[in-house]
């Protein structure tokens, strides 16, 4: 039963009220129902992309300042190793010093000047402008990411290797999920072993599968050129893409602790030159490649990403970058990654705070359940880590949906379940608006003094039920009686059915077939996604 119908049905069953009151309320009921059946405007929906977070602060102001001081000390005294020649040239030109030990070190003046001049309030564009995301302040957006090598088959309760078709299928599922705001490549296509073909086909599957902003990565510098040719063609020309870049590069330019990744640095330079925004990604693992102390892991991640910021701005000042501090957690008993842990939730929230401390566009990871299946463990791990990330005001919450086994497995059904979960998280991020109207003094007085003694059917209740309250799509809110009458459904069964419905009916056509014909003629057999799998 729709929520509005339920409220009005309950109002009808409530204790009797005066004929005058009944007449006044029933006269406009059908009109109200018709009004509420219309799509809500974006600015009055109960949840929406870019809600302001920042209410949860695991770090105090003095903690933030101490971390910043420790970062400056590290960059001045320890610095970075293994820079490629073009990186050394750019950073020395910017003001870094190259020591006899081959490490680049960074004076605090250079670091602070770069922070001050770096791009802020950037927009990550979608192919469809309605999916554009303003990355600013404490505005929160949730999306996917990762490099899982397995797809979770929930019906067989087993893992199999992830395929190119799975990436395209994930993209088109996300394309219709309101609470997943961007799509960064979540899996590796294990059926495409050649690195060039893997990079190109991953990008192709993502861009063809969704109109939302896409994130992807490249193995080596040379693989960027064909990708740019493809992206410029989709955009209708290079100038159009540079104005509205709808793809960003997830770039692990650093190998923790404090070393450059040579191939990734080449990719970074090519993407900056080609007009692609950069997610500057540091992914140390606390207790392994980063300090076991949570504060120390944050210090190292911040230091590493700030060097990336200096690097990009030395190449092209003001180029859009995302402050991608992604420190992960180890289970120190085994050394295995623990993406669903409480410590991970704290680390991610702290990184969100550091991005706001610098007023830089920030992105980090949450929702990386250790659980192998979408079960109770998955639910609490994802819910806790994602809501804490959002409450901290993290701009871009990566890995937030679909991921299992600490980034080793990805599940299409979990995208659908997690879409509900992220709706709950966003409602928490939105918080409580306290206005004269929301204090409800007149409403309380009306109900208590001249009304029926309840708020069912009250004008305020009917007005707010669509704009103040979030309702899950596949989550179960049936009464036990209704649940039994409906055959005792569970959330996983409903997600399986919804996945099958989407995959048999939703084939995005934002890229015209004629343009795709040109791609296939130009790139030939390098495009490995068959048209039969795209519904053509």
C-alpha positions as CSV (number, residue, x, y, z in Angstrom):
1,X,0.0,0.0,0.0
2,X,1.5,3.4,-0.9
3,X,2.5,5.6,2.1
4,X,-0.1,8.2,1.4
5,X,-2.9,5.7,1.1
6,X,-1.8,4.1,4.3
7,X,-1.9,7.3,6.3
8,X,-5.4,8.2,4.8
9,X,-6.6,4.6,5.5
10,X,-5.4,4.8,9.1
11,X,-7.1,8.2,9.4
12,X,-10.3,6.7,8.2
13,X,-10.1,4.0,10.9
14,X,-9.2,6.4,13.7
15,X,-11.8,7.6,16.3
16,X,-14.7,9.5,15.0
17,X,-14.5,13.2,14.4
18,X,-17.0,15.9,13.6
19,X,-18.9,15.9,10.3
20,X,-17.5,19.4,9.6
21,X,-13.9,18.2,10.1
22,X,-14.5,15.1,8.0
23,X,-16.0,17.2,5.1
24,X,-13.1,19.6,5.2
25,X,-10.5,16.9,5.1
26,X,-12.1,14.5,2.6
27,X,-13.0,17.2,0.1
28,X,-9.5,17.6,-1.2
29,X,-8.2,14.0,-0.6
30,X,-8.2,13.0,-4.3
31,X,-6.6,16.3,-5.3
32,X,-3.9,15.7,-2.6
33,X,-3.3,12.2,-3.9
34,X,-2.9,13.4,-7.4
35,X,-0.5,16.1,-6.4
36,X,1.6,13.6,-4.4
37,X,1.8,11.1,-7.3
38,X,3.6,13.7,-9.4
39,X,7.4,13.6,-9.3
40,X,8.9,15.8,-6.6
41,X,11.1,18.8,-7.6
42,X,14.7,18.1,-6.8
43,X,14.9,20.7,-4.0
44,X,12.0,19.3,-2.0
45,X,12.9,15.5,-2.2
46,X,13.6,14.1,1.3
47,X,17.1,13.1,0.0
48,X,19.1,14.2,-3.0
49,X,22.7,14.4,-4.1
50,X,24.9,17.0,-2.4
51,X,23.2,17.2,1.0
52,X,25.4,19.0,3.5
53,X,27.1,16.9,6.1
54,X,29.8,17.7,8.6
55,X,28.0,17.2,11.9
56,X,30.2,14.3,13.0
57,X,33.8,15.3,13.8
58,X,36.1,12.5,15.2
59,X,38.9,15.0,15.2
60,X,38.9,18.3,17.3
61,X,40.4,21.5,15.9
62,X,43.7,21.0,17.7
63,X,43.9,17.5,16.3
64,X,43.5,18.8,12.8
65,X,46.2,21.3,13.3
66,X,48.6,18.8,14.8
67,X,48.0,16.4,11.9
68,X,48.7,19.3,9.5
69,X,51.9,20.1,11.3
70,X,53.0,16.5,11.2
71,X,52.3,16.4,7.4
72,X,54.5,19.5,6.8
73,X,57.3,17.9,8.8
74,X,57.2,14.7,6.9
75,X,57.2,16.4,3.5
76,X,60.2,18.6,4.5
77,X,62.3,15.9,6.1
78,X,61.3,12.5,4.5
79,X,59.9,13.4,1.1
80,X,59.2,11.0,-1.8
81,X,61.3,8.5,-3.7
82,X,61.2,6.9,-7.2
83,X,60.0,10.0,-9.2
84,X,60.2,9.7,-13.0
85,X,62.3,12.3,-14.8
86,X,59.3,14.4,-15.9
87,X,57.9,14.4,-12.4
88,X,61.3,15.5,-10.9
89,X,61.4,18.3,-13.5
90,X,57.9,19.6,-12.7
91,X,58.3,19.4,-9.0
92,X,61.8,21.0,-8.8
93,X,60.5,23.7,-11.1
94,X,57.6,24.3,-8.6
95,X,60.1,24.6,-5.6
96,X,60.8,21.0,-4.4
97,X,64.3,20.0,-3.6
98,X,66.0,16.8,-4.9
99,X,68.3,15.3,-2.3
100,X,71.5,13.3,-2.9
101,X,69.5,10.2,-1.8
102,X,67.1,10.8,-4.8
103,X,64.2,11.8,-2.6
104,X,62.1,14.9,-3.4
105,X,61.4,17.1,-0.4
106,X,58.9,19.9,-0.1
107,X,59.2,23.1,1.8
108,X,56.2,24.0,3.8
109,X,55.8,27.3,1.9
110,X,55.3,25.3,-1.3
111,X,52.8,22.9,0.3
112,X,50.8,25.7,1.8
113,X,50.9,27.8,-1.4
114,X,49.6,24.9,-3.4
115,X,46.8,24.2,-1.0
116,X,45.8,27.9,-1.1
117,X,45.7,28.1,-5.0
118,X,44.3,24.6,-5.8
119,X,41.0,24.2,-7.5
120,X,37.9,24.3,-5.3
121,X,34.2,24.1,-5.8
122,X,34.7,21.8,-8.8
123,X,31.9,20.1,-10.8
124,X,32.1,16.5,-11.8
125,X,29.9,16.3,-14.8
126,X,27.6,13.6,-16.0
127,X,26.8,12.9,-19.7
128,X,23.3,14.0,-18.6
129,X,23.6,17.4,-16.9
130,X,21.1,16.4,-14.3
131,X,23.8,14.2,-12.8
132,X,26.3,17.0,-12.4
133,X,27.8,17.0,-8.9
134,X,29.1,20.2,-7.3
135,X,32.0,19.1,-5.1
136,X,32.2,21.8,-2.5
137,X,32.2,22.3,1.3
138,X,30.6,19.4,3.0
139,X,28.3,18.3,0.2
140,X,28.0,14.5,0.2
141,X,27.7,12.1,-2.8
142,X,27.8,8.3,-2.8
143,X,29.2,6.1,-5.6
144,X,30.9,2.9,-6.5
145,X,34.6,2.1,-7.1
146,X,37.1,-0.7,-6.8
147,X,38.9,-3.3,-8.8
148,X,37.2,-6.5,-7.6
149,X,38.2,-9.6,-9.5
150,X,35.1,-11.6,-8.7
151,X,31.4,-11.2,-9.1
152,X,29.2,-12.5,-6.3
153,X,26.6,-15.0,-7.5
154,X,24.1,-14.8,-4.7
155,X,21.8,-17.5,-6.0
156,X,24.6,-20.0,-6.1
157,X,26.4,-18.6,-3.1
158,X,29.7,-18.6,-4.9
159,X,32.3,-16.2,-6.5
160,X,33.3,-16.3,-10.2
161,X,35.7,-14.2,-12.2
162,X,34.3,-10.8,-13.1
163,X,33.7,-10.1,-16.8
164,X,33.4,-7.1,-19.1
165,X,29.6,-7.7,-19.4
166,X,29.4,-7.5,-15.6
167,X,30.8,-3.9,-15.6
168,X,28.3,-2.8,-18.3
169,X,25.5,-4.5,-16.3
170,X,26.6,-2.8,-13.1
171,X,26.7,0.6,-14.9
172,X,23.1,0.3,-16.2
173,X,21.8,-0.8,-12.8
174,X,23.4,2.2,-11.2
175,X,22.0,4.4,-14.0
176,X,18.6,4.1,-12.5
177,X,19.4,4.1,-8.8
178,X,18.7,7.5,-7.3
179,X,21.0,7.2,-4.2
180,X,24.1,6.1,-6.1
181,X,25.3,9.3,-7.6
182,X,28.3,8.3,-9.7
183,X,29.8,5.2,-11.2
184,X,33.5,4.5,-10.8
185,X,34.6,1.2,-12.3
186,X,34.0,-1.5,-9.6
187,X,35.5,-4.6,-11.2
188,X,38.3,-5.7,-13.5
189,X,37.2,-7.6,-16.7
190,X,39.1,-10.8,-16.2
191,X,38.1,-11.9,-19.8
192,X,40.2,-9.1,-21.3
193,X,43.8,-9.8,-20.3
194,X,45.6,-7.3,-22.6
195,X,46.2,-4.1,-20.6
196,X,45.3,-1.7,-23.4
197,X,42.1,-3.5,-24.3
198,X,41.2,-3.9,-20.6
199,X,41.6,-0.1,-20.0
200,X,39.7,0.8,-23.2
201,X,36.9,-1.7,-22.8
202,X,36.4,-0.8,-19.1
203,X,35.9,2.8,-20.0
204,X,33.7,1.9,-23.0
205,X,31.4,-0.3,-20.8
206,X,31.1,2.4,-18.1
207,X,30.4,5.3,-20.5
208,X,27.9,3.3,-22.6
209,X,26.1,2.0,-19.5
210,X,25.3,5.2,-17.6
211,X,24.8,8.9,-18.0
212,X,26.2,9.5,-14.5
213,X,29.8,10.7,-13.9
214,X,32.3,7.8,-14.5
215,X,35.6,7.1,-12.9
216,X,38.2,4.8,-14.4
217,X,41.9,4.1,-14.4
218,X,44.6,3.3,-16.9
219,X,47.6,1.0,-16.7
220,X,50.2,3.0,-18.6
221,X,50.5,6.4,-20.2
222,X,50.1,5.1,-23.7
223,X,46.6,3.7,-22.9
224,X,45.3,7.2,-22.3
225,X,45.4,8.4,-26.0
226,X,42.8,6.0,-27.4
227,X,40.6,6.7,-24.4
228,X,40.7,10.4,-25.0
229,X,39.9,9.9,-28.7
230,X,36.8,8.0,-27.6
231,X,35.8,10.5,-25.0
232,X,36.2,13.5,-27.3
233,X,34.0,11.7,-29.9
234,X,31.3,11.0,-27.3
235,X,31.3,14.6,-26.2
236,X,31.1,15.9,-29.7
237,X,34.6,17.3,-29.8
238,X,37.6,17.9,-27.6
239,X,36.5,21.4,-26.6
240,X,33.2,20.0,-25.4
241,X,34.8,17.4,-23.3
242,X,37.2,19.9,-21.7
243,X,34.3,22.1,-20.8
244,X,32.3,19.2,-19.3
245,X,34.6,16.3,-18.5
246,X,32.2,13.4,-17.6
247,X,35.0,11.0,-16.7
248,X,37.7,11.3,-14.0
249,X,40.9,9.3,-13.6
250,X,41.4,7.3,-10.4
251,X,45.2,7.6,-10.1
252,X,47.3,5.6,-7.6
253,X,50.3,7.8,-8.2
254,X,51.9,6.8,-4.9
255,X,53.1,3.5,-3.5
256,X,52.8,3.8,0.2
257,X,54.9,4.6,2.1
258,X,56.0,7.8,0.4
259,X,57.2,6.5,-3.1
260,X,55.9,7.4,-6.5
261,X,54.3,4.8,-8.7
262,X,56.2,5.2,-12.0
263,X,53.5,4.0,-14.5
264,X,50.7,5.8,-12.7
265,X,52.7,9.1,-12.8
266,X,52.9,8.8,-16.6
267,X,49.1,8.3,-16.7
268,X,48.5,11.3,-14.4
269,X,50.5,13.5,-16.7
270,X,48.6,12.3,-19.8
271,X,45.2,12.7,-18.1
272,X,46.0,16.2,-16.9
273,X,47.1,17.2,-20.4
274,X,44.0,15.6,-21.9
275,X,41.6,17.5,-19.6
276,X,40.5,14.6,-17.3
277,X,40.0,15.5,-13.6
278,X,42.2,13.5,-11.3
279,X,41.3,11.5,-8.1
280,X,44.7,11.6,-6.3
281,X,44.6,8.3,-4.6
282,X,46.7,7.2,-1.6
283,X,45.7,3.7,-0.4
284,X,48.0,2.7,2.4
285,X,47.0,-0.1,4.7
286,X,47.3,0.6,8.4
287,X,49.7,-1.8,10.0
288,X,51.2,-2.9,6.6
289,X,52.0,0.0,4.3
290,X,50.9,2.8,6.7
291,X,51.3,3.2,10.5
292,X,49.0,1.0,12.7
293,X,48.1,4.1,14.7
294,X,45.0,5.6,13.1
295,X,46.2,9.1,13.5
296,X,49.5,8.1,11.8
297,X,47.7,6.5,8.9
298,X,45.8,9.8,8.4
299,X,49.1,11.8,8.5
300,X,50.8,9.6,5.9
301,X,47.7,9.6,3.6
302,X,47.4,13.4,3.8
303,X,51.1,13.9,3.1
304,X,51.0,11.6,0.1
305,X,48.0,13.2,-1.5
306,X,49.3,16.7,-0.9
307,X,52.4,15.8,-3.0
308,X,50.0,14.6,-5.7
309,X,48.3,18.0,-5.5
310,X,51.6,19.8,-5.9
311,X,52.5,17.5,-8.8
312,X,49.3,18.2,-10.8
313,X,49.4,21.9,-10.1
314,X,53.0,22.1,-11.2
315,X,51.9,20.6,-14.6
316,X,48.7,22.7,-14.9
317,X,47.7,25.2,-12.1
318,X,44.1,24.9,-11.0
319,X,43.5,21.5,-12.7
320,X,40.5,19.8,-11.0
321,X,41.7,17.3,-8.4
322,X,40.0,15.2,-5.7
323,X,41.8,14.9,-2.4
324,X,41.7,11.1,-2.3
325,X,43.0,10.0,1.1
326,X,42.0,6.3,1.2
327,X,43.9,4.7,4.1
328,X,42.7,1.1,4.6
329,X,42.7,-1.1,7.8
330,X,44.4,-4.3,8.5
331,X,43.2,-7.0,10.8
332,X,46.4,-7.1,12.8
333,X,45.9,-10.7,13.8
334,X,46.2,-11.9,10.1
335,X,47.3,-8.9,8.1
336,X,44.2,-9.1,5.9
337,X,42.3,-6.0,4.9
338,X,39.3,-5.2,7.0
339,X,37.2,-2.7,5.0
340,X,34.0,-3.1,7.1
341,X,35.7,-2.4,10.5
342,X,34.9,0.4,12.9
343,X,38.5,1.6,12.5
344,X,37.9,2.0,8.8
345,X,34.8,4.1,9.6
346,X,36.9,6.3,11.8
347,X,39.7,6.6,9.3
348,X,37.3,7.6,6.5
349,X,35.5,10.2,8.6
350,X,38.8,11.7,9.7
351,X,39.9,12.0,6.1
352,X,36.7,13.8,5.3
353,X,37.5,16.2,8.0
354,X,41.0,16.8,6.7
355,X,39.7,17.6,3.3
356,X,37.4,20.2,4.8
357,X,40.3,21.5,7.0
358,X,42.0,22.4,3.7
359,X,38.8,23.3,1.9
360,X,39.7,20.8,-0.9
361,X,37.3,18.5,-2.8
362,X,37.6,15.3,-0.8
363,X,37.0,11.6,-1.6
364,X,37.6,8.5,0.5
365,X,36.2,4.9,0.8
366,X,33.5,3.4,2.8
367,X,31.0,0.5,2.5
368,X,33.7,-2.1,1.8
369,X,32.1,-5.0,3.6
370,X,34.3,-7.9,4.8
371,X,31.2,-10.1,4.5
372,X,31.2,-12.3,1.4
373,X,27.4,-12.0,0.8
374,X,24.7,-9.4,1.2
375,X,23.8,-10.6,4.7
376,X,23.4,-9.1,8.2
377,X,27.1,-8.6,8.6
378,X,27.2,-6.8,5.2
379,X,24.3,-4.6,6.3
380,X,25.9,-3.4,9.5
381,X,29.3,-2.9,8.1
382,X,28.1,-0.9,5.1
383,X,25.6,1.1,7.1
384,X,28.0,2.2,9.8
385,X,30.9,3.1,7.6
386,X,28.8,4.9,5.0
387,X,26.7,6.9,7.4
388,X,29.8,8.0,9.3
389,X,31.5,9.1,6.1
390,X,28.4,11.1,5.1
391,X,28.0,12.7,8.6
392,X,31.6,13.8,8.4
393,X,30.8,15.8,5.3
394,X,33.0,13.7,2.9
395,X,32.3,15.0,-0.6
396,X,32.7,11.7,-2.5
397,X,32.2,8.4,-0.8
398,X,33.7,5.7,-3.0
399,X,33.1,2.0,-2.8
400,X,29.8,2.7,-1.0
401,X,27.7,0.2,-2.8
402,X,28.0,-3.4,-4.1
403,X,31.3,-4.3,-2.6
404,X,32.2,-7.4,-0.6
405,X,35.1,-9.4,0.8
406,X,37.1,-6.2,1.3
407,X,37.2,-5.2,-2.3
408,X,37.6,-8.7,-3.8
409,X,34.0,-9.4,-4.7
410,X,31.2,-7.2,-6.3
411,X,27.5,-8.0,-6.2
412,X,24.9,-6.7,-8.5
413,X,22.0,-7.5,-6.1
414,X,23.9,-5.5,-3.4
415,X,23.7,-2.4,-5.6
416,X,20.0,-2.5,-5.3
417,X,20.0,-3.3,-1.5
418,X,22.7,-0.7,-0.9
419,X,20.7,1.9,-2.8
420,X,18.1,1.7,0.0
421,X,20.9,1.7,2.7
422,X,22.4,4.8,1.1
423,X,19.0,6.5,1.2
424,X,18.9,6.0,5.0
425,X,22.5,7.4,5.2
426,X,21.5,10.5,3.2
427,X,18.5,11.1,5.4
428,X,20.8,11.0,8.4
429,X,23.2,13.4,6.7
430,X,20.4,15.8,6.0
431,X,19.6,16.0,9.7
432,X,16.7,17.9,11.3
433,X,15.5,21.2,10.1
434,X,14.2,23.3,13.1
435,X,12.0,26.1,11.8
436,X,8.9,27.8,13.2
437,X,6.7,25.6,11.0
438,X,8.7,22.4,12.0
439,X,8.2,23.1,15.7
440,X,4.5,22.4,15.0
441,X,3.0,24.5,17.7
442,X,-0.2,25.3,15.7
443,X,-0.5,21.7,14.5
444,X,-0.2,20.3,18.1
445,X,-2.7,22.8,19.3
446,X,-5.2,22.0,16.5
447,X,-5.0,18.2,17.1
448,X,-5.2,18.4,20.9
449,X,-7.8,21.2,21.3
450,X,-10.1,20.8,18.3
451,X,-9.1,17.8,16.3
452,X,-9.3,14.0,16.6
453,X,-6.4,13.6,19.0
454,X,-4.1,12.1,16.4
455,X,-2.0,13.3,13.4
456,X,-3.1,10.7,10.8
457,X,-4.6,12.6,7.9
458,X,-3.5,15.9,9.3
459,X,-2.6,18.5,6.7
460,X,1.0,18.7,8.0
461,X,1.4,14.9,8.0
462,X,0.2,14.7,4.4
463,X,2.4,17.6,3.3
464,X,5.6,16.2,4.9
465,X,5.3,12.5,4.2
466,X,6.9,12.8,0.8
467,X,9.4,15.6,1.5
468,X,10.5,14.7,5.1
469,X,10.6,10.9,5.0
470,X,12.6,8.4,3.0
471,X,11.0,5.1,1.9
472,X,13.1,2.1,0.9
473,X,12.4,0.5,-2.4
474,X,13.2,-3.2,-1.5
475,X,13.4,-3.0,2.3
476,X,10.7,-4.8,4.2
477,X,8.2,-2.7,6.3
478,X,5.3,-5.0,6.1
479,X,3.4,-6.1,9.2
480,X,4.0,-9.8,10.1
481,X,0.4,-10.5,8.8
482,X,1.0,-8.8,5.5
483,X,4.5,-10.3,5.2
484,X,3.0,-13.8,5.7
485,X,0.2,-13.1,3.2
486,X,2.7,-12.0,0.6
487,X,4.7,-15.3,0.8
488,X,7.3,-14.2,3.4
489,X,9.5,-12.3,1.0
490,X,13.1,-11.3,2.0
491,X,15.2,-8.4,0.8
492,X,17.6,-10.6,-1.2
493,X,14.8,-12.3,-3.1
494,X,13.3,-8.9,-4.0
495,X,16.8,-7.6,-5.0
496,X,17.3,-10.6,-7.3
497,X,14.0,-10.0,-9.0
498,X,14.7,-6.3,-9.4
499,X,18.1,-7.0,-10.9
500,X,16.6,-9.3,-13.4
501,X,14.0,-6.8,-14.3
502,X,16.5,-4.0,-14.9
503,X,18.9,-6.2,-16.9
504,X,16.2,-7.3,-19.3
505,X,14.6,-3.9,-19.8
506,X,17.1,-1.1,-19.3
507,X,19.6,-0.5,-22.1
508,X,20.8,3.1,-22.1
509,X,20.7,4.8,-25.5
510,X,22.4,8.2,-24.6
511,X,25.1,7.3,-27.1
512,X,23.5,6.9,-30.5
513,X,23.9,3.7,-32.5
514,X,25.3,5.6,-35.4
515,X,28.1,6.9,-33.2
516,X,28.7,3.5,-31.8
517,X,29.0,2.2,-35.4
518,X,31.8,4.7,-35.9
519,X,33.6,3.6,-32.7
520,X,33.4,0.0,-33.8
521,X,34.7,0.9,-37.3
522,X,37.5,3.0,-35.8
523,X,38.7,0.7,-33.0
524,X,37.7,-2.6,-34.7
525,X,38.1,-5.8,-32.6
526,X,39.5,-3.8,-29.7
527,X,35.9,-3.3,-28.5
528,X,35.0,-6.5,-26.8
529,X,31.6,-5.9,-25.5
530,X,29.2,-7.6,-27.9
531,X,26.1,-5.7,-29.2
532,X,24.0,-8.6,-28.2
533,X,24.9,-7.9,-24.6
534,X,23.8,-4.2,-25.0
535,X,20.3,-5.0,-26.3
536,X,20.9,-3.8,-29.8
